[in-house]
Amino acid sequence: MNFFQEAGMLLRKNIREYGMYIALAVIMLVFTLNTDGLFMSSRNLSDLINMTGYVAVLAVGMTLVIVIRHIDLSVGFVAGFLGAVVALFLTHGMPVWISIIAVLVFGAIIGLINGFFVANLGIPSFVVSLAGMLIFKGLLLMSLVKTGTIIVANESFKAIGNGYIPSLGDLNGLHISTLLIGAICIILLIWSDFKKRSVNIKYGFEVLSMPMQIIKLLFISGIIGYISYILAGYQGISWTAVIMFIVVVVYHFITTRTPLGRHIYAVGGNPEAAQLSGISVKKITYIVFGSMSMLAALSGVLFTARLASASPQAGTMFELDAIAAAYVGGVSAAGGVGKVTGTIIGAFVMASLTSGMNLMGIDISYQYIIRGAVLVLAVVFDVMTRNKGK
């Protein structure tokens, strides 16, 4: 098999995964050309990552919810309400980390309550979460009824949404810490990829040819290096990006390397068969919904820190953005299929569309239509590839 045949076969076998990466690359290229390079400027790319952070965190949790064939419409206002709660804690002098941990625990408890109604009482998740959306919208308004908006003055907390990692110095105007982190990521990528290759060869699994493996690593390393270089030209990597990266790494590990992850996908693929094989569907439902609302709390923290305030509008449309990111990122509407890494790409696709269209001055009405069309195309793509697989 020659190089081009192998490349074509690789693309066909992984079209669901690679399609979103290709779409993101095309979108970024189009907007870069139409904004005379402004879209990929250091400041805009940094703002794009910070803008994506709170939605991406929500979308990671939503991925698992959709994988097990459920939905959670309450997460937007759970994020808004718990963002207001953390703001109230801070205005009353509670330490930052205790406030954050407290709302994360509150979020997990809320998710477990949702899981109880879904797993134990058999109420459809759509109904449970729709009721939750209304309840937490009301609680958000109640928590802000006296002030309208809570301004957060704590600088440490605001740094979570607007701060950047410290620099080890300046190299021709570039943020050295960011460049070093980019280099470390490339080294770890190459090391882990060759380690995985050696393990697959040892056990007789199929691997890419060495030329294809090297080209793949060069391509991914080039993207990491280029993004690191661009970010280093502004203020470097933000704390929002660090938090988002940690969430993705943790959930990617859980879903790909642990029995819990395998059980989640087994439940999503066939709940009845999973139950018969000894997997507790109720337990998985509890864990997934608890995780979802905990991430909603983290999303609320990021959003409140970014705006340095809590307002009655916080959380509006968050759940729809998260659902859209998950579907665009390759999560199947039928359940059982979807990756956390793909969802993050989906979040960046939707955020890039918004950022690029704003830079081009496209009317907001057209923006909604275009984003809706992209979501429909993503679901159509899912259905077509799934039917082709059958």
Summary of the structure (lengths in Angstrom):
residues: 390
radius of gyration: 21.5
end to end distance: 26.0
largest distance: 70.5
contacts: 1354
relative contact order: 0.20
helix: 76%
strand: 3%
